[in-house]
Amino acid sequence: MKTILMSLASLFLATAALATPAVGDYAKYNVTISQGNQKMSLIAEQTITAFDQAANQYTVQTTYNYNGQSQIDSAQKPADEFVSDAMAKDIIANCASYQGTLEQVTVPAGKFNSCKLPTSDGNGGTGSINLVAGVAFGIVKGTSTEQGKVTNVELLAFTNGK
């Protein structure tokens, strides 16, 4: 499970970079990982639990649930890794200039107008994310492919913090 979670970490690092941060932001994702004939699904939940004004950092807790097992990770994320709702709206309004494609996406959490952006991890891994404004953590759908492993993420539920 640890190897699986490590591969998810890179996808969720991108997630933090695309959100309007507020304590209480919560997002629940269905994650499917497949490689060859093997496939697994898990639930990943992210919550902003605190903001340290002196350090200008948010604490993000991520819980992974797989086959009745849970793993909780907590990380400090600098506030400048998060993008405001205004920036997300700008990206959507100017999607093509960000090398994206406007796309209407339907996921279990609802129907969203989004900007589908290409991604790259610098190690040959590629994928895309669908960015929206007004949704905790900003991602409604994502995919990544690295060394034959395909990871798909879709938003199941969200709550915006205060």
C-alpha positions, 0 to 999 in steps of 0.5 A: 500500500505504501508504494501506491500511496507514494504514487498518489502523493505526486498527484495530490501535490498538484492538487494543493497547487490548485485551490483557494485555501481555507481551513475546513476545505475538504475533498473526497476522491475516488482513485483508480490505479491500473497497470497491465491486468491489475486494477485497484480502487481506493478513496482519498480524502484531503482536509485543510486542518490549520493555518500557521500565519507566522509560517504562512503555511497550511496543514493538509491531512490526507487519508487513504482508505483501501480494503478496510485499511486507512493511512493518514498523512499530514503535511505543511504546504506553503500558502504560495503553493495554493492558487486563489479562486480568482486565479482559477477563474482566470485560468478557466476564462483563458484556458487556451492560453494555459495550453488547456481545453475547456471541458464540461465534466460530470463526476459524482460530486456534480457537473462542472465547467473546467479547464483541462490542463496537461501535466508532466512530472519531469520524469516522463510521466504525463497526464491532465487535470480538470481545474475548476473554481469554487471547489475545495482543492480545485480538482474535479478529475485527473489522470496520470500515466507513469511507467505504464501505471495509469492513475485516475482521480474523480471528485466524489464530494467536497466542502469549502472551508471558511 
